Amino acid sequence: MGHNSWLTLLLEQFKGNLTHNATLLGETVVGQRKPGWHDFEPITASIIVAVLLLLVGMHVRARLTKIEEAVVPDETLTVRTFMEAFLGYFYDLAKSVMDADRAKRYFPIIATSACFVFFSNVLALIPGMPVPTSSLSITLGTALVVFVAFNVYGVMVNGGAYIKHLAGPSLALAPLLFLIEIISLCVRPITLAVRLMVNMAVDHLVLTTFAGLVAILVPIPVMLLGCIVVVVQTLVFTLLTTIYIGLATEDMHAHH
């Protein structure tokens, strides 16, 4: 992740076993190097975020099952009101990209992407916290889930027409257009992953550096900038996810 956190110190206590387990995994796909115990930090941090999201979801769901509390909004900002506003915003975003029926159908993966990326990014504002999205392995894994999902959705909705549209309308140019479209599709998860990872890694590094130099007042402008980065990166990742799903699930039979 490029910095030490409390999770780094915790995992270091088990580095013997973790190093042994890491060697059993072989070499990494990127860089072709043998992983070490510290490579377990990003996946462990992402698991922590996932567990926290499950707990938040269970808490909000429990509040919504109580009719009196579900109907009457909270007077102050609570976990429930925040999640309602947060998810409501991205649901409206999905409806603006695609129709309401498709927005409702595919909102689970859109909302999951938004929640995971946002809460992982928020950790970058806290010095000493592990940030899953500052690791390429996590952002690439998240982007690949989106990549597989929107292609599967496209095939489920349009069948062979989804593959056919990649070749374009011209038979003479079909081989060239098909190759270009395939390359374009494969680049999408890479750009999603690299953009998110670079921005969050740099943001957390800058904030940690300033916090280490002067702990009072000086880091405040950097933290405000960090808040903007957190929100923008979440919005960009989720918006692109929504656009990719929307394009893949258009009625291509009617289009042709």
C-alpha positions as CSV (number, residue, x, y, z in Angstrom):
1,M,0.0,0.0,0.0
2,G,3.0,2.3,0.2
3,H,2.7,3.2,3.9
4,N,2.5,1.6,7.3
5,S,-0.7,1.3,9.2
6,W,-1.9,-0.4,12.4
7,L,-2.9,-3.3,10.2
8,T,0.7,-3.6,8.9
9,L,2.0,-3.8,12.5
10,L,-0.7,-6.4,13.3
11,L,0.1,-8.6,10.3
12,E,3.8,-8.4,11.0
13,Q,3.2,-10.4,14.1
14,F,2.2,-13.3,11.9
15,K,4.6,-12.7,9.0
16,G,6.2,-16.1,9.3
17,N,3.0,-18.0,8.6
18,L,1.8,-15.4,6.1
19,T,5.1,-15.5,4.2
20,H,4.8,-19.3,4.0
21,N,1.3,-19.1,2.7
22,A,2.2,-16.3,0.2
23,T,4.9,-18.5,-1.4
24,L,2.3,-21.2,-2.1
25,L,0.4,-18.7,-4.3
26,G,3.2,-18.5,-6.8
27,E,4.2,-15.3,-8.6
28,T,2.1,-12.2,-8.9
29,V,0.4,-11.5,-12.3
30,V,1.7,-7.9,-12.4
31,G,5.5,-7.7,-12.0
32,Q,6.0,-11.5,-11.8
33,R,7.4,-11.3,-8.3
34,K,6.9,-13.6,-5.3
35,P,4.4,-12.1,-2.8
36,G,5.3,-11.5,0.8
37,W,3.4,-11.2,4.1
38,H,2.7,-7.5,3.5
39,D,0.7,-8.4,0.4
40,F,-2.1,-9.7,2.7
41,E,-2.7,-6.2,4.0
42,P,-4.9,-4.9,1.1
43,I,-7.2,-8.0,1.0
44,T,-7.4,-7.9,4.8
45,A,-8.3,-4.3,4.8
46,S,-11.0,-4.9,2.1
47,I,-12.5,-7.7,4.2
48,I,-12.7,-5.3,7.2
49,V,-14.5,-2.8,5.0
50,A,-16.9,-5.5,3.7
51,V,-17.7,-6.7,7.3
52,L,-18.3,-3.1,8.4
53,L,-20.7,-2.6,5.4
54,L,-22.5,-5.8,6.4
55,L,-22.9,-4.5,9.9
56,V,-24.2,-1.1,8.6
57,G,-26.6,-2.9,6.3
58,M,-28.0,-5.1,9.1
59,H,-28.4,-2.0,11.3
60,V,-30.2,0.0,8.7
61,R,-32.4,-2.9,7.7
62,A,-33.4,-3.5,11.3
63,R,-34.5,0.1,11.6
64,L,-36.5,-0.1,8.4
65,T,-38.4,-3.2,9.5
66,K,-39.8,-1.2,12.3
67,I,-42.8,0.6,10.7
68,E,-42.9,3.5,13.1
69,E,-39.2,4.3,12.7
70,A,-39.2,3.6,9.0
71,V,-42.0,6.1,8.2
72,V,-40.8,8.9,10.5
73,P,-37.4,10.3,9.4
74,D,-34.7,10.9,12.1
75,E,-34.3,14.4,13.3
76,T,-30.5,14.3,13.2
77,L,-27.9,12.7,10.9
78,T,-27.8,9.0,11.7
79,V,-26.4,5.9,9.9
80,R,-29.9,5.3,8.5
81,T,-30.4,8.8,7.1
82,F,-26.9,8.9,5.7
83,M,-27.3,5.6,3.9
84,E,-30.8,6.6,2.6
85,A,-29.4,9.9,1.2
86,F,-26.2,8.2,-0.1
87,L,-28.0,5.3,-1.9
88,G,-30.9,7.6,-3.0
89,Y,-28.4,9.8,-4.8
90,F,-26.8,6.9,-6.7
91,Y,-30.3,5.4,-7.5
92,D,-31.3,8.7,-9.1
93,L,-28.0,8.7,-10.9
94,A,-28.7,5.2,-12.3
95,K,-32.2,6.3,-13.4
96,S,-30.7,9.2,-15.3
97,V,-28.4,6.9,-17.2
98,M,-30.9,4.1,-17.9
99,D,-34.6,3.6,-17.5
100,A,-36.2,3.1,-14.1
101,D,-36.7,-0.7,-14.6
102,R,-33.1,-1.4,-15.4
103,A,-31.9,1.0,-12.7
104,K,-33.9,-1.0,-10.1
105,R,-32.8,-4.4,-11.6
106,Y,-29.0,-3.6,-11.6
107,F,-28.9,-1.2,-8.6
108,P,-27.5,-3.9,-6.2
109,I,-24.2,-4.1,-8.0
110,I,-24.1,-0.3,-8.6
111,A,-24.9,0.4,-4.9
112,T,-22.3,-2.2,-3.7
113,S,-19.6,-0.6,-5.9
114,A,-20.5,2.8,-4.5
115,C,-20.5,1.7,-0.9
116,F,-17.3,-0.3,-1.1
117,V,-15.3,2.4,-2.9
118,F,-16.7,5.2,-0.8
119,F,-16.0,3.6,2.6
120,S,-12.6,2.4,1.5
121,N,-11.7,5.8,0.3
122,V,-12.9,7.5,3.5
123,L,-10.2,5.5,5.4
124,A,-7.6,7.6,3.4
125,L,-8.7,10.6,5.5
126,I,-7.5,8.9,8.7
127,P,-3.7,8.7,9.1
128,G,-2.6,5.3,10.1
129,M,-5.6,3.5,8.6
130,P,-5.3,0.9,5.8
131,V,-6.8,2.0,2.5
132,P,-7.9,-0.9,0.3
133,T,-8.4,1.3,-2.7
134,S,-4.8,2.4,-2.7
135,S,-3.8,-1.1,-3.8
136,L,-4.0,-2.0,-7.5
137,S,-4.9,-5.6,-6.6
138,I,-8.1,-4.4,-4.9
139,T,-9.1,-1.8,-7.4
140,L,-8.4,-4.2,-10.3
141,G,-10.4,-6.9,-8.6
142,T,-13.3,-4.5,-8.1
143,A,-13.1,-3.3,-11.7
144,L,-13.0,-6.9,-13.0
145,V,-16.2,-7.8,-11.1
146,V,-17.9,-4.8,-12.8
147,F,-16.4,-5.9,-16.2
148,V,-17.7,-9.5,-15.9
149,A,-21.1,-8.3,-14.6
150,F,-21.9,-5.8,-17.4
151,N,-20.8,-8.3,-20.1
152,V,-22.9,-11.1,-18.5
153,Y,-25.9,-8.7,-18.3
154,G,-25.4,-7.7,-21.9
155,V,-25.5,-11.3,-23.1
156,M,-28.4,-12.2,-20.8
157,V,-30.5,-9.3,-22.2
158,N,-29.5,-9.2,-25.8
159,G,-28.0,-12.7,-26.5
160,G,-26.1,-12.9,-29.7
161,A,-26.9,-9.3,-30.6
162,Y,-24.6,-8.2,-27.8
163,I,-21.6,-9.9,-29.5
164,K,-22.9,-8.9,-33.0
165,H,-23.0,-5.2,-32.2
166,L,-19.2,-5.3,-31.4
167,A,-18.6,-5.9,-35.2
168,G,-20.5,-2.8,-36.3
169,P,-23.0,-2.5,-39.1
170,S,-20.5,-2.9,-42.0
171,L,-19.5,-6.5,-42.9
172,A,-16.3,-5.3,-44.7
173,L,-15.1,-3.5,-41.6
174,A,-16.4,-6.1,-39.1
175,P,-13.0,-7.8,-38.3
176,L,-11.3,-4.4,-37.6
177,L,-14.2,-3.0,-35.6
178,F,-14.6,-6.1,-33.6
179,L,-10.9,-6.0,-32.6
180,I,-11.2,-2.4,-31.7
181,E,-14.3,-3.0,-29.6
182,I,-12.7,-5.9,-27.8
183,I,-9.7,-3.8,-26.9
184,S,-11.9,-1.0,-25.8
185,L,-13.9,-3.4,-23.5
186,C,-10.7,-4.8,-22.0
187,V,-9.2,-1.4,-21.3
188,R,-12.3,-0.4,-19.3
189,P,-11.4,-2.3,-16.0
190,I,-7.8,-1.3,-16.3
191,T,-8.7,2.5,-16.5
192,L,-11.2,2.1,-13.6
193,A,-8.6,0.3,-11.4
194,V,-5.6,2.5,-12.2
195,R,-7.4,5.8,-11.9
196,L,-8.9,4.9,-8.5
197,M,-5.7,3.4,-7.1
198,V,-3.4,6.2,-8.1
199,N,-5.7,9.0,-6.8
200,M,-6.3,7.3,-3.4
201,A,-2.7,6.3,-2.9
202,V,-1.4,9.8,-3.6
203,D,-4.2,11.4,-1.5
204,H,-3.4,9.2,1.5
205,L,0.3,9.7,1.2
206,V,0.0,13.5,1.0
207,L,-2.4,13.6,4.0
208,T,-0.2,11.3,6.1
209,T,2.9,13.4,5.2
210,F,1.3,16.7,6.2
211,A,-0.2,15.2,9.4
212,G,3.3,14.0,10.3
213,L,4.9,17.4,9.8
214,V,2.4,19.5,11.7
215,A,-0.5,17.9,13.5
216,I,-2.6,21.0,14.1
217,L,-4.3,23.4,11.5
218,V,-1.9,22.9,8.6
219,P,-3.4,19.5,7.5
220,I,-6.9,21.0,7.4
221,P,-6.7,22.3,3.8
222,V,-5.2,19.0,2.7
223,M,-8.0,17.1,4.5
224,L,-10.6,19.2,2.7
225,L,-9.0,18.4,-0.6
226,G,-8.9,14.8,0.5
227,C,-12.7,14.9,1.1
228,I,-13.2,16.1,-2.5
229,V,-11.0,13.4,-3.9
230,V,-12.9,10.7,-1.9
231,V,-16.3,11.9,-3.2
232,V,-15.1,12.5,-6.8
233,Q,-13.4,9.1,-7.1
234,T,-16.5,7.4,-5.7
235,L,-18.7,9.3,-8.1
236,V,-16.5,8.6,-11.2
237,F,-16.2,4.8,-10.4
238,T,-19.9,4.4,-9.8
239,L,-20.9,6.6,-12.8
240,L,-18.7,4.6,-15.2
241,T,-20.1,1.4,-13.7
242,T,-23.6,2.6,-14.4
243,I,-22.8,3.7,-17.9
244,Y,-21.2,0.4,-18.8
245,I,-24.2,-1.5,-17.5
246,G,-26.6,0.8,-19.3
247,L,-24.8,0.5,-22.6
248,A,-24.6,-3.3,-22.3
249,T,-28.3,-3.8,-21.5
250,E,-29.8,-1.5,-24.1
251,D,-32.3,-3.3,-26.4
252,M,-29.9,-4.0,-29.3
253,H,-32.5,-6.1,-31.1
254,A,-34.7,-3.0,-31.6
255,H,-31.6,-0.9,-32.4
256,H,-30.7,-3.3,-35.3
